[in-house]
Amino acid sequence: MALAADADVYFCDEPTLGLDPVARRKVWSVFEALRRAGKTVLLTTHYMEEAEALSDRLAILHRGRVLACGSLDELRRLVDGSVRVDVGREFPLKELESYGRVIQQQRSLTVLTDEASSEELVNDALKKSVRVSVRPVTLEEVFLELVSRE
């Protein structure tokens, strides 16, 4: 019914809550079509992957306060890096600290870093024959980091 009004701005509060994945993706395609048509959609969601997939700008709220606002890349930079590199525990910890912030996991070591440093780290890990994987920092990881600082 809301779409029938052909409004310039739409306010959607948890629009995919309880939907199965197929229906959820159909709603996402409606939002994408609205964006392409020049419409603005203000979306509230607890689904971080949904916010990450659909949003140009994001605001992270916790206990009624805005903790951060910006593009996904801007928010990633708030947590010490836009790239997450996981390496095996056999990689020397002291050496890892030169690449970025190190988080010790149970089975691996995680480094939050930038793209250039992540490339250097991957090359270094491969030379040492240490298992390594790289991926962008997710919005959920940004959210958890910012909330943990509160």
C-alpha positions as CSV (number, residue, x, y, z in Angstrom):
1,M,0.0,0.0,0.0
2,A,2.8,2.4,0.8
3,L,4.3,2.0,-2.7
4,A,1.0,3.0,-4.3
5,A,1.5,6.6,-3.1
6,D,4.7,7.0,-5.2
7,A,6.3,9.0,-2.4
8,D,9.8,10.5,-2.5
9,V,10.7,9.1,0.9
10,Y,9.7,5.8,2.4
11,F,10.1,4.8,6.1
12,C,10.4,1.1,6.6
13,D,10.7,-0.4,10.1
14,E,12.0,-4.0,10.0
15,P,10.3,-4.7,6.6
16,T,11.8,-8.2,6.2
17,L,11.3,-9.5,9.7
18,G,10.0,-13.0,9.6
19,L,10.2,-13.4,5.8
20,D,11.8,-16.4,4.2
21,P,14.9,-15.8,2.1
22,V,13.0,-15.7,-1.2
23,A,10.5,-13.2,-0.1
24,R,13.2,-11.2,1.6
25,R,15.2,-10.9,-1.6
26,K,12.0,-9.8,-3.4
27,V,11.7,-6.9,-0.9
28,W,15.3,-6.1,-1.4
29,S,14.7,-5.8,-5.2
30,V,11.8,-3.4,-4.6
31,F,14.2,-1.2,-2.5
32,E,16.8,-1.3,-5.3
33,A,14.1,-0.3,-7.8
34,L,13.1,2.6,-5.6
35,R,16.7,3.7,-5.3
36,R,17.2,3.6,-9.1
37,A,14.0,5.7,-9.4
38,G,15.6,8.4,-7.2
39,K,13.5,7.6,-4.1
40,T,14.9,7.7,-0.5
41,V,14.3,4.7,1.7
42,L,15.0,5.0,5.5
43,L,15.3,1.4,6.7
44,T,15.6,0.1,10.3
45,T,16.8,-3.4,10.6
46,H,18.6,-5.8,13.0
47,Y,19.9,-7.7,10.0
48,M,23.4,-6.3,9.4
49,E,23.9,-8.1,6.0
50,E,20.6,-6.5,4.9
51,A,21.8,-3.0,5.9
52,E,25.2,-3.7,4.3
53,A,23.6,-4.8,1.0
54,L,21.0,-2.1,0.7
55,S,22.4,1.1,2.2
56,D,24.5,4.0,0.8
57,R,24.7,5.5,4.3
58,L,24.4,3.8,7.6
59,A,23.8,4.8,11.2
60,I,24.7,2.5,14.1
61,L,22.4,3.0,17.1
62,H,22.8,1.5,20.5
63,R,20.6,2.3,23.5
64,G,19.0,5.2,21.7
65,R,22.2,6.9,20.7
66,V,23.9,7.2,17.3
67,L,27.4,5.7,17.7
68,A,28.4,6.3,14.1
69,C,27.1,7.4,10.8
70,G,28.6,7.2,7.3
71,S,29.2,4.9,4.3
72,L,30.2,1.3,5.0
73,D,33.9,2.2,4.2
74,E,33.8,5.1,6.6
75,L,32.4,2.9,9.3
76,R,35.0,0.2,8.6
77,R,37.8,2.7,9.2
78,L,36.4,3.3,12.7
79,V,37.5,-0.2,13.8
80,D,41.2,0.1,12.8
81,G,40.8,-1.2,9.2
82,S,38.6,-2.2,6.4
83,V,40.2,-5.7,5.9
84,R,40.2,-8.7,8.1
85,V,43.1,-11.1,7.7
86,D,43.0,-14.5,9.5
87,V,46.3,-16.3,9.9
88,G,47.3,-19.5,11.6
89,R,48.6,-19.3,15.2
90,E,52.1,-20.3,14.1
91,F,52.6,-16.8,12.6
92,P,54.8,-14.8,15.1
93,L,52.6,-12.5,17.1
94,K,55.2,-9.7,17.3
95,E,55.5,-9.6,13.6
96,L,51.7,-9.5,13.1
97,E,51.4,-6.3,15.3
98,S,53.3,-4.3,12.6
99,Y,50.4,-5.0,10.1
100,G,47.5,-3.7,12.3
101,R,45.4,-4.5,15.3
102,V,45.7,-8.1,16.3
103,I,42.8,-10.1,17.9
104,Q,43.6,-13.5,19.3
105,Q,41.0,-16.1,18.4
106,Q,40.9,-19.6,19.7
107,R,42.2,-21.2,16.5
108,S,43.7,-18.3,14.6
109,L,45.0,-14.8,14.8
110,T,43.0,-11.9,13.2
111,V,44.5,-8.7,12.0
112,L,42.3,-5.7,11.2
113,T,44.2,-3.6,8.7
114,D,44.0,-1.7,5.4
115,E,44.3,-3.1,1.9
116,A,47.9,-2.3,1.3
117,S,49.0,-3.9,4.6
118,S,46.8,-6.9,4.1
119,E,48.5,-7.6,0.8
120,E,51.9,-7.5,2.5
121,L,50.7,-9.7,5.3
122,V,49.3,-12.3,2.9
123,N,52.6,-12.4,1.0
124,D,54.5,-12.8,4.3
125,A,52.2,-15.6,5.5
126,L,52.5,-17.5,2.2
127,K,56.3,-17.2,2.4
128,K,56.1,-18.7,5.9
129,S,53.6,-21.4,4.7
130,V,51.0,-20.2,7.1
131,R,47.3,-20.6,6.4
132,V,45.8,-17.2,5.6
133,S,42.4,-15.8,4.5
134,V,41.2,-12.3,3.7
135,R,37.8,-10.6,3.6
136,P,36.3,-7.2,4.2
137,V,35.3,-6.3,7.7
138,T,31.5,-6.8,7.9
139,L,29.0,-4.3,9.2
140,E,28.2,-6.8,12.0
141,E,31.9,-6.7,13.1
142,V,31.9,-2.9,13.1
143,F,28.7,-2.9,15.1
144,L,30.0,-5.3,17.7
145,E,33.3,-3.3,18.0
146,L,31.6,0.0,18.5
147,V,29.0,-1.4,21.0
148,S,31.8,-3.0,23.0
149,R,33.5,0.4,23.4
150,E,30.4,1.8,25.1
